[in-house]
Amino acid sequence: MLHRVNAQKADFKPQEIANLLWAMAKLVDNAQEQTPEFNEAVAALLPHVNAQKDQFIPQHIANLMWAMAKLVGKGLERTPGLNKAVAVLLPQVNAQKANYKPQEIANLLWAMAKLVDSGLEQTPELKDAVARLLPYVNAQKDQFIPQGITNLLWAMAKLVDNGQERTPELKEAAGALLSHVNAQKANFKPQGIANLLWAIAKLVDNGQERTPELKEAAATLLSHVNAQKANFKPQGIANLLWAMAKLVDNGQKRTPEFNETVAALLHQVNVQKDQFNAQEITNLLWAMAKLVDSGLERITELKDAVPALLPHVNAQKDQFIPQHIANLLWAMAKLVDNGYQQTPEFYQAVATLLTCVIVQQANFNPQEIANLLWAMAKLMDLGQEQTAGLNEAVVALLPPVNAHKDQFNTQGIANLLWAMAKLVNSGQELTPELKDAVATLLPNVNAQKDQFIPQHIANLLWAMAKLEDNGQEQTAGLNEAVVALLPFVNAQKDQFNAQGIANLLWAMAKLGELIELNLAISTFESLVYRINMNLLLSQEEISMSLWGVMVCCARLSLVFNANNNNVLEKYMDDLLTRLENTSPDNEEDQSIMIMAARWLGRTCPVVRHYQTNISKTQADFRDQLQSYLPSLKIEEEKSLNSLPPVDLLLPDHNVVIEVQGPSHYVGGDFNTRNGSTLLKIALLQKSGFEVIEIPVNQLLHNDLMKPYIDQIKIRISIPPQGHGSVSLKKGWAGAACVTGEEHLAEQTSPAKRKKTSSSNRLPPIMTQVNFAAQ
């Protein structure tokens, strides 16, 4: 039969061409194999579509477009002949727009959507054909049968998802159809219900307003899912769970009935686990992760469905496209973040997907790159081993970050910088490529500063502080990004959740002198006030917040004649009590408790033993100092009042000498002290010690040490004056001294401080100073 089609191709009339292609598409839709003879017969007929284009009536045009879309959807190659046939029919759609019946309108829009989804370009002619048909949807809205309503809404959703503009006509047509979903609710079959809910979810995800008609249509359809749960095929189950997750993500309430429907579908996932293809596995795991992240309990059906699907990730690894890989890794990270156990099958699936990342590294779009790096960072943060495959996958994605730098949206920028910071914090090497990727993204923070939501702002500032803490250099881009974001912290202070506030307090404290003092104080006070409004904090959030408030108080105490901030100290006292009540057993939290108790003059039940580390520069300076002053008593790595050990202590003079390496400064610039350094100095001064800071880059060889030793010699030979050293016996009697010239009376910005050459000034002797070479 097929060879006769090819032999007699010149004799077929328009109706016969339309009927033949429709019939062949229908056969394929019912499992007819597309043999070489079959494809040859299709190819033979397509040129005659072009030759007889002016003779096709509306029914023919609709059938032809439907047939070509169906054939392509079933695997037929989009040859130049097929593309040409589509192109010549589109003007005919426009020319005969007023003559199409409801079913033909539905078939035409479905066909155009299907072809676009299969890679056909959305040409001006195609967009125009869609626009011309939409008014007739509204005009004939009462005449569409359930399948027509389903096909139309699916087509609109698919076209919009592929770039079709959401014009008023499209919105109106969608609204008109939605009102008829409820009226015909009893007539929709399982596939129709699944497609409709998918379409509604996709339209909402692309900006369709959640009108009363839309909400009612969604509710109506959901009520029928549970009743027909046993009748849904794998694709329908996947589409339904994806749609329900997407609707929840866009504001749908999770009612008891909704949760019951989810549970019923999850049971079907387990029953049909062997029948899902790669895309369906992806959609299912993404949906489960999104639903759990939105508050769905980890019910038995969910616990069964996830492990049922995981072995199929490995089995179908060669069929996952970049979007699938990104969504799957995101889903698995999100599931673990919400308490899902990392089983051997889970680790195997992750390893399989990481291999796919490496193989397809050049094919990921910006959103996928951001999701992948976020997922890998989250998995590492939750205990995933730092395998060679994970490291290689991270390295593979860094060049595309630079290549796509101008295409990341605000969420992508925030996720990427958070991910890089988290990866480095979990042991990933801060390579030149990673530093370059960070530097590439930072200007985008400034450019899009007014578009970040509170969560983004908190994550970004945390990430920049964490990267700096792990060795990222202080650059103009980093400084500008921090300065750009801070005004939005105060402006949106009421919108930050507990974790966001803790991250912000920690980050601003860690960045120390990089942030102008008055801005830091006002921001701290506004955020800490939010904590005081009975905000529930985890142990980690309490600890981060307490440390941040201490650093803020330390900065104030280091300013000449600055009064203590009683408001901040009140919050410090409250946070310390809350931390003590959690009985932390980790050393970091215990150290923070000790420092806060010392600051407030409270007793602390915790005793901390510190590890000591003597650097070569410190040892060399000690030796030189001792050789010049043989009778001087010097102690090393001494813990004073249970505080972290000091480098050198001159106990007879209550003087502490700190040899400050690059880790004491923001970005290692030897100029801008970070929060940890400021807090240690302030606590020592509050304990009655005078602190002398010497940047390690000023002690590179013995000749450079001599001027500092001379200054110390002069210092310890002069008896204390009014503001000098305080005896240890006086305990908490005020600061022994104040910081150097950049902190007197009025603190200048980091930029202004840098204008003063540190090499041209003689350090004061009687004040706490940041010594510089003469």
C-alpha positions in Angstrom: 0.0 0.0 0.0 2.7 2.5 1.0 4.7 1.9 -2.2 1.5 2.8 -4.2 1.3 6.1 -2.4 4.8 6.9 -3.6 4.1 5.6 -7.1 0.9 7.6 -7.6 1.9 10.7 -5.6 1.3 13.0 -8.6 -2.4 11.9 -9.0 -3.6 12.7 -5.5 -6.1 15.6 -5.1 -6.0 18.0 -2.1 -8.6 16.1 0.0 -6.8 12.8 -0.7 -3.4 14.2 0.4 -5.0 15.5 3.6 -6.8 12.2 4.3 -3.7 10.1 3.6 -1.4 12.1 5.9 -4.2 12.2 8.6 -4.6 8.4 8.3 -0.9 7.7 8.5 -0.6 9.9 11.5 -3.5 8.1 13.1 -1.9 4.8 12.4 1.3 5.9 14.1 -0.7 7.3 17.0 -2.0 3.7 17.4 1.4 2.1 17.4 2.1 1.7 13.7 5.8 1.4 13.2 7.4 4.2 11.2 9.3 2.0 8.7 11.6 3.4 6.0 8.7 2.8 3.5 6.3 4.7 5.7 8.6 7.7 6.1 9.3 7.6 2.3 5.5 7.8 1.6 5.2 10.8 4.0 8.1 12.5 2.3 6.6 11.9 -1.1 3.3 13.6 -0.2 4.7 16.7 1.5 5.8 18.5 -1.7 2.2 18.2 -3.0 1.1 20.2 0.1 3.1 23.1 -1.2 2.0 22.6 -4.8 -1.7 22.6 -4.0 -1.7 24.9 -1.0 -4.4 27.2 -2.4 -6.8 24.3 -2.9 -7.1 23.1 0.7 -10.3 23.9 2.6 -10.2 24.6 6.3 -10.8 20.9 7.3 -7.9 19.9 5.1 -5.6 22.5 6.6 -6.5 21.5 10.1 -6.1 17.8 9.4 -2.7 18.3 7.6 -1.3 20.4 10.4 -2.6 17.9 13.0 -1.1 15.0 11.1 2.4 16.6 10.7 2.5 17.5 14.3 1.4 14.0 15.4 4.1 12.4 13.1 6.8 14.7 14.4 5.7 14.0 18.0 6.1 10.3 17.3 9.6 10.6 16.0 9.4 11.7 12.3 12.3 13.9 11.4 11.5 17.6 10.7 13.0 17.6 7.2 13.2 20.7 5.0 10.2 19.3 3.1 8.1 19.1 6.3 9.2 22.6 7.5 8.2 23.9 4.0 4.8 22.3 4.1 4.1 23.8 7.6 5.3 27.2 6.3 3.0 27.3 3.3 0.0 26.2 5.4 0.3 28.9 8.0 -0.8 31.8 5.7 -3.7 29.6 4.7 -4.7 29.4 8.3 -4.8 33.2 8.5 -6.6 33.5 5.1 -9.5 31.1 6.1 -9.6 32.0 9.9 -13.3 32.7 9.9 -14.3 29.3 8.5 -12.8 26.9 11.1 -15.1 24.9 13.2 -14.4 24.5 17.0 -12.7 21.1 16.6 -10.5 22.5 13.7 -9.5 25.5 15.8 -8.5 23.1 18.6 -6.5 20.8 16.3 -4.7 23.7 14.6 -3.6 25.4 17.8 -2.6 22.0 19.3 -0.6 21.2 16.1 1.2 24.5 16.2 2.1 24.1 19.8 3.3 20.5 19.3 5.5 21.5 16.3 7.0 24.4 18.3 7.6 22.0 21.2 9.4 19.7 18.8 11.8 22.5 17.7 9.9 24.4 15.0 10.9 28.1 15.0 8.2 30.5 16.3 8.2 32.5 13.1 6.2 35.8 12.7 3.8 33.7 10.4 3.2 31.2 13.2 2.7 33.8 15.8 0.3 35.6 13.5 -1.6 32.5 12.9 -2.0 31.9 16.6 -3.1 35.5 17.2 -5.7 35.2 14.4 -7.2 32.1 15.8 -7.5 33.2 19.5 -10.5 35.5 19.0 -12.5 32.6 17.5 -11.8 30.5 20.6 -13.6 33.1 22.7 -16.4 33.5 20.1 -17.1 29.8 20.0 -16.3 28.9 23.6 -19.7 27.3 24.2 -19.1 24.8 21.4 -15.9 23.1 22.4 -16.1 19.5 23.7 -13.9 18.4 26.6 -11.1 17.2 24.4 -11.2 20.5 22.5 -10.9 22.5 25.7 -8.1 20.3 26.9 -6.2 20.6 23.6 -6.6 24.3 23.5 -5.5 25.0 27.0 -2.6 22.6 26.6 -1.6 24.4 23.3 -1.8 27.9 24.9 0.3 26.7 27.8 2.9 25.1 25.6 3.1 28.1 23.2 3.6 30.5 26.1 6.2 28.2 27.6 8.1 28.4 24.3 8.0 32.2 23.9 4.5 33.1 22.7 3.5 36.5 24.1 0.7 36.4 26.7 -1.4 38.9 24.8 -4.8 40.2 26.1 -6.4 37.9 23.5 -4.6 34.8 24.8 -5.5 35.7 28.4 -9.1 36.2 27.4 -9.3 32.9 25.5 -7.7 31.0 28.4 -10.2 32.6 30.8 -13.2 31.8 28.5 -12.1 28.1 28.4 -11.5 27.8 32.1 -15.1 28.8 32.9 -16.2 25.8 30.9 -14.0 23.3 32.7 -16.3 23.3 35.6 -19.4 23.0 33.5 -18.1 19.9 31.7 -16.2 18.4 34.7 -18.0 15.0 34.5 -16.9 14.5 30.9 -13.1 14.7 31.2 -11.2 11.5 30.8 -8.0 10.8 32.9 -5.7 12.0 30.2 -7.7 15.2 29.8 -7.6 15.9 33.5 -3.9 15.4 33.6 -3.3 17.6 30.5 -5.7 20.3 31.8 -4.0 20.5 35.2 -0.6 20.6 33.6 -1.8 23.4 31.3 -3.3 25.4 34.2 -0.1 25.0 36.2 2.1 26.0 33.3 0.0 29.1 32.5 0.1 30.2 36.1 3.9 29.6 36.2 4.2 31.9 33.2 2.2 34.7 34.7 -1.5 33.9 34.2 -3.5 35.4 37.0 -5.0 33.0 39.4 -8.6 34.2 38.8 -11.7 32.8 40.5 -12.4 30.8 37.3 -8.9 29.4 37.3 -9.0 28.4 41.0 -12.4 26.8 40.5 -11.2 24.9 37.4 -8.2 23.6 39.3 -10.3 22.6 42.3 -12.8 20.9 40.1 -10.2 18.8 38.4 -8.4 17.9 41.5 -11.5 16.4 43.0 -11.7 14.0 40.0 -8.0 12.9 40.3 -8.6 10.8 43.4 -11.7 9.2 42.0 -9.9 8.1 38.8 -6.4 7.4 40.3 -6.2 3.9 39.0 -6.9 5.0 35.4 -3.9 7.4 34.9 -1.1 6.2 32.7 2.6 7.0 33.7 2.7 10.2 31.7 -0.6 11.4 33.3 0.7 10.6 36.8 3.9 12.5 36.2 2.1 15.5 34.7 -0.4 15.6 37.6 2.2 15.5 40.3 4.3 18.1 38.5 1.2 20.3 38.1 0.2 20.0 41.7 3.7 20.9 42.8 3.8 23.9 40.5 0.4 25.1 41.6 1.5 24.9 45.3 4.7 26.8 44.4 2.4 29.5 43.0 0.0 29.8 45.9 -2.3 26.8 45.8 -3.4 25.8 49.3 -2.6 22.3 50.4 -6.0 21.2 51.7 -6.5 17.8 53.3 -8.2 16.8 50.0 -5.1 18.0 48.1 -2.8 16.0 50.3 -5.0 12.9 49.9 -4.8 13.2 46.1 -1.0 13.5 46.3 -0.8 10.3 48.4 -3.1 8.5 46.0 -0.9 9.4 43.0 2.4 8.5 44.9 1.0 5.1 45.5 0.5 4.8 41.7 4.1 5.8 41.2 5.2 2.8 43.1 2.8 0.5 41.3 3.9 1.7 37.8 7.6 2.4 38.7 9.0 0.4 35.7 7.0 2.3 33.1 8.2 5.9 33.5 10.5 7.4 30.9 13.4 9.8 31.6 11.3 13.0 31.5 8.6 11.4 33.7 11.1 10.3 36.3 12.5 13.8 36.3 9.1 15.4 36.7 8.1 13.1 39.4 11.2 13.5 41.6 11.1 17.3 41.0 7.5 17.4 42.0 8.1 15.3 45.2 10.9 17.6 46.2 8.9 20.7 45.6 5.9 19.4 47.5 8.1 18.4 50.5 9.8 21.8 50.4 6.3 23.4 50.5 5.4 21.5 53.7 4.1 18.1 52.6 4.9 15.5 55.3 7.2 12.7 54.4 4.3 10.2 54.2 4.7 6.5 53.6 3.7 6.8 50.0 6.5 9.4 49.5 9.1 7.2 51.3 8.1 4.3 49.0 8.0 6.3 45.7 11.5 7.9 45.9 13.5 4.7 46.3 11.2 3.1 43.7 12.4 5.6 41.1 16.1 5.9 42.0 17.3 2.7 40.3 15.7 3.9 37.1 17.9 7.1 37.1 20.9 4.9 36.6 19.2 2.6 34.1 18.1 5.5 31.9 21.2 7.7 32.4 21.8 8.0 28.6 18.3 9.4 28.0 18.5 12.5 30.3 18.8 15.8 28.6 20.5 18.8 30.4 17.2 20.0 31.8 16.5 16.6 33.3 19.9 16.3 34.9 19.7 19.8 36.5 16.2 19.2 37.8 17.0 15.7 39.1 20.1 16.9 41.1 18.1 19.9 42.4 15.3 17.5 43.5 17.6 15.1 45.2 19.4 17.9 47.1 16.1 19.4 48.1 14.7 16.0 49.3 17.9 15.5 51.5 17.6 19.0 52.8 14.1 18.1 54.0 15.1 14.9 55.8 15.2 12.2 53.1 17.8 9.5 54.0 20.9 9.2 51.7 20.8 5.5 50.9 23.4 3.6 48.7 20.8 3.9 45.8 20.7 7.6 46.4 24.5 8.0 46.2 24.6 5.8 43.1 22.0 8.0 41.4 23.9 11.2 42.3 27.2 9.7 41.0 25.4 8.8 37.8 24.1 12.3 37.3 27.4 13.9 38.1 28.9 11.9 35.2 26.1 13.2 33.0 27.0 16.8 34.1 30.6 16.3 33.0 29.6 14.7 29.6 27.0 17.4 28.8 28.8 20.4 30.4 28.6 22.6 27.3 24.8 22.2 26.9 23.4 23.6 30.2 21.6 27.0 30.1 22.2 29.6 32.8 19.3 28.5 35.0 20.5 24.9 34.8 24.0 25.9 35.7 22.8 27.7 38.8 20.6 24.9 39.8 23.3 22.3 39.4 25.9 24.2 41.4 23.4 24.9 44.1 22.4 21.2 44.3 26.1 20.1 44.5 26.8 22.6 47.2 23.7 21.6 49.1 24.5 17.9 48.9 28.0 18.5 50.1 26.7 20.6 53.0 24.4 17.7 53.9 27.2 15.1 54.0 27.8 14.1 50.4 31.4 12.9 50.1 33.6 15.2 48.0 34.4 12.7 45.3 36.5 13.1 42.2 33.3 13.1 40.2 31.8 15.9 42.2 35.0 18.0 42.0 35.2 17.4 38.2 31.6 18.4 37.8 32.1 21.6 39.6 35.2 22.4 37.6 33.3 21.6 34.4 30.6 24.2 35.1 32.8 27.1 36.1 33.7 28.2 32.6 30.0 28.3 31.5 29.4 30.7 34.4 31.8 33.2 32.9 30.4 32.6 29.4 26.8 33.2 30.5 27.5 35.9 33.0 25.1 38.4 31.6 22.2 35.9 31.4 21.7 35.0 35.0 18.7 36.4 36.7 18.6 37.5 40.4 17.8 34.1 41.7 20.6 32.5 39.6 23.2 35.0 40.8 22.2 34.5 44.4 22.2 30.7 44.1 25.6 30.6 42.3 27.4 32.8 44.8 25.8 30.9 47.7 26.8 27.6 46.0 30.4 28.7 45.4 30.7 29.9 49.0 29.2 26.7 50.4 31.4 24.5 48.2 34.5 26.3 49.3 33.4 26.1 52.9 32.9 22.3 52.5 36.4 21.8 51.2 36.3 22.7 47.5 39.6 24.3 46.6 39.4 28.1 45.9 41.0 27.7 42.5 41.8 30.6 40.1 38.8 29.4 38.0 36.4 29.6 40.9 37.8 33.0 42.0 37.3 34.2 38.4 33.7 32.9 38.3 33.0 34.8 41.6 34.6 38.0 40.2 32.5 37.7 37.0 29.2 37.5 39.0 29.9 40.3 41.5 29.2 43.3 39.0 25.8 41.7 38.3 24.9 42.1 42.0 25.4 45.8 41.7 23.6 46.0 38.4 20.5 44.2 39.6 20.7 45.3 43.3 17.1 46.6 43.4 15.6 43.3 42.1 16.9 40.9 44.9 14.3 39.6 47.4 15.2 39.4 51.1 16.3 35.8 50.9 18.7 36.6 48.0 20.2 39.6 49.9 20.8 37.5 52.9 22.4 34.7 50.9 24.5 37.0 48.8 26.0 38.9 51.8 26.6 35.5 53.6 28.3 34.2 50.5 30.5 37.2 50.0 31.6 37.1 53.7 32.2 33.3 53.6 34.2 33.5 50.4 36.3 36.3 51.9 36.7 34.2 55.0 38.1 31.4 52.9 40.6 33.4 50.9 38.7 35.3 48.2 40.6 38.6 47.6 39.0 41.9 48.4 38.2 43.5 45.0 36.4 46.6 43.9 33.6 44.3 42.7 33.2 42.7 46.1 33.2 46.1 47.9 30.7 47.6 45.5 28.4 44.6 45.8 28.4 44.9 49.6 27.7 48.6 49.5 25.0 48.2 46.9 23.1 45.6 48.9 23.2 47.1 52.4 20.6 49.9 51.9 18.1 47.2 50.9 18.7 45.4 54.2 17.3 48.3 56.2 14.5 48.9 53.6 13.3 45.3 53.8 14.2 44.6 57.4 10.7 43.3 58.3 10.8 40.7 55.5 13.8 38.7 56.6 13.2 35.4 58.3 15.2 34.0 61.2 17.8 32.3 59.0 18.2 35.5 56.9 18.7 37.7 59.9 21.3 35.3 61.4 23.1 35.2 58.1 23.1 39.0 57.7 24.3 39.6 61.3 27.1 37.1 60.8 28.1 38.4 57.3 28.2 42.1 58.3 30.2 41.2 61.4 32.6 39.0 59.4 33.2 41.9 56.9 34.3 44.1 59.7 35.7 47.5 58.8 34.6 47.0 55.2 31.2 48.3 56.2 31.0 51.9 57.3 30.4 52.1 61.1 27.2 54.1 61.2 25.6 52.0 58.5 26.6 48.8 60.4 25.2 50.0 63.7 21.9 51.1 62.3 21.5 47.8 60.4 22.5 45.7 63.3 20.0 47.5 65.6 17.1 47.1 63.2 17.8 43.4 62.6 18.4 42.5 66.3 15.1 44.3 67.1 13.4 41.7 64.8 15.0 38.9 66.8 13.6 40.3 69.9 10.0 40.1 68.5 9.8 36.5 69.7 11.4 35.2 66.5 12.2 31.5 66.8 15.9 30.7 66.1 17.7 27.5 65.8 20.9 26.9 67.9 23.0 27.8 64.9 21.0 31.0 64.2 21.3 32.0 67.9 25.1 31.4 67.8 25.6 33.4 64.5 23.4 36.3 65.7 25.2 36.5 69.1 28.6 36.5 67.4 27.5 39.2 65.0 26.2 41.4 67.9 29.4 41.0 69.8 31.5 42.2 66.8 29.2 45.2 66.4 29.8 46.1 70.1 33.5 45.5 69.6 33.6 48.0 66.8 31.9 50.6 68.9 34.3 50.0 71.8 37.3 50.5 69.6 36.2 54.0 68.6 37.8 56.7 70.8 35.6 57.7 73.7 32.7 55.7 72.3 30.0 54.8 74.8 28.9 51.2 75.1 25.7 50.5 73.1 23.4 49.4 75.9 20.7 48.4 73.5 23.0 45.9 71.7 24.4 44.6 74.9 20.9 43.9 76.1 20.3 41.8 73.0 23.7 40.2 73.5 22.6 39.2 77.0 19.3 37.7 75.8 21.0 35.8 73.0 23.6 34.4 75.3 20.9 33.1 77.6 19.1 31.5 74.7 22.3 29.8 73.5 23.1 28.6 77.0 19.7 27.0 77.2 20.5 24.9 74.1 23.5 23.4 75.9 25.7 23.4 72.8 28.4 20.7 72.7 30.4 22.0 69.7 33.6 24.0 70.4 32.6 27.0 68.1 29.4 27.7 70.0 31.1 27.2 73.3 33.8 29.7 72.4 31.1 32.2 71.4 29.4 31.7 74.8 32.7 32.3 76.6 33.4 35.5 74.8 29.9 36.8 75.3 30.0 36.0 79.0 33.4 37.7 79.4 32.0 40.8 77.6 29.0 41.0 79.8 30.9 40.1 83.0 28.8 36.9 83.5 30.1 33.6 84.7 30.3 30.9 82.0 30.0 27.2 82.9 32.0 26.2 79.8 35.7 25.7 79.7 37.4 25.8 76.3 40.8 24.3 75.5 42.4 25.9 72.4 44.9 24.4 70.0 47.9 26.6 69.6 49.9 27.4 66.4 53.2 29.3 66.4 54.0 30.7 62.9 57.6 31.1 61.8 57.2 34.9 61.6 55.9 35.0 65.1 58.8 32.9 66.4 61.3 35.0 64.5 59.9 38.2 65.9 59.8 36.8 69.5 63.5 35.8 69.1 64.5 39.2 67.9 62.5 40.9 70.6 64.1 38.7 73.3 67.6 39.3 71.9 67.2 43.1 72.1 65.5 42.9 75.5 67.0 39.8 77.3 65.3 40.6 80.6 61.8 41.0 79.1 59.4 38.3 80.1 57.6 37.0 77.1 54.9 34.3 77.0 53.4 32.7 73.9 50.0 31.4 72.9 48.6 32.3 76.2 44.8 32.0 76.8 43.7 35.0 78.9 40.5 34.7 80.8 39.5 31.7 78.7 39.7 33.8 75.5 41.5 32.6 72.3 45.3 32.5 72.8 47.3 35.6 72.1 50.5 35.5 70.0 52.8 37.2 72.5 52.1 38.4 76.1 54.3 40.8 78.1 52.8 39.9 81.5 54.8 42.5 83.5 53.3 45.3 81.3 49.8 43.9 80.5 50.8 44.2 76.8 49.7 41.8 74.1 51.4 41.6 70.7 49.4 40.2 67.9 51.3 39.3 64.7 48.4 39.6 62.2 48.5 37.4 59.1 46.2 38.0 56.1 43.4 36.0 57.7 42.9 38.9 60.1 41.9 41.2 57.3 39.0 41.4 54.8 40.4 39.8 51.6 43.9 39.7 53.1 44.5 43.4 52.3 46.4 44.1 55.6 44.3 47.2 56.0 40.6 46.3 56.6 40.3 44.2 59.8 37.6 41.6 59.8 35.1 40.9 62.6 37.1 38.1 64.3 40.1 40.4 64.7 38.1 43.3 66.0 36.3 41.2 68.5 39.5 39.6 69.9 41.2 43.1 70.3 38.1 44.6 72.0 37.8 41.6 74.4 41.5 41.9 75.3 41.2 45.6 75.9 38.0 45.0 78.0 40.1 42.6 80.1 42.7 45.3 80.7 45.4 44.6 78.2 47.0 47.0 75.7 47.1 45.4 72.3 49.8 46.0 69.7 49.0 44.8 66.2 51.8 44.2 63.7 50.8 43.1 60.1 52.9 40.1 59.1 53.8 41.6 55.8 55.8 44.2 57.7 58.0 41.5 59.3 59.3 39.7 56.3 62.9 39.8 57.5 64.9 40.8 60.6 65.8 44.4 59.4 62.1 45.2 59.2 61.5 44.0 62.7 64.0 46.5 64.3 61.7 49.6 64.2 58.9 47.7 65.9 61.2 46.4 68.6 62.4 50.0 69.2 58.8 51.2 69.6 58.0 48.4 72.0 61.2 49.2 74.0 60.1 52.8 74.3 56.6 51.7 75.2 57.5 49.4 78.1 60.0 51.9 79.5 57.4 54.6 80.1 55.1 54.1 83.1 51.3 54.0 82.4 49.6 57.4 82.1 45.8 58.1 82.5 44.7 55.9 79.6 47.5 53.3 79.8 47.6 49.7 80.8 45.3 48.3 83.5 46.4 45.7 85.9 45.0 42.2 85.5 43.8 42.5 89.1 41.3 45.1 88.1 39.5 42.6 85.8 36.8 44.3 83.8 37.9 47.9 84.4 37.5 49.5 81.0 39.7 49.4 78.0 43.5 49.8 78.4 43.7 51.9 75.3 42.1 52.7 72.0 42.9 51.8 68.4 45.2 53.7 66.1 44.6 56.9 64.2 42.0 55.5 61.8 39.7 54.9 64.7 40.1 58.2 66.7 37.0 60.3 67.3 35.5 59.8 63.8 35.9 56.5 61.9 36.5 57.0 58.3 35.5 54.7 55.5 37.9 52.0 54.2 38.4 53.9 51.0 39.5 57.0 52.9 41.8 55.1 55.1 43.6 53.7 52.1 44.5 57.2 51.0 46.9 57.5 53.9 50.2 55.9 53.3 50.9 53.6 56.2 54.6 53.7 55.4 54.9 57.5 56.1 53.5 57.6 59.6 55.1 56.9 62.9 52.8 54.8 65.1 51.8 56.3 68.4 53.3 54.7 71.4 50.7 55.0 74.1 47.7 53.8 72.2 46.7 50.5 70.8 48.0 50.7 67.3 48.1 48.9 64.0 51.9 49.2 63.6 53.3 50.1 60.2 56.9 50.3 59.0 58.6 53.7 59.3 
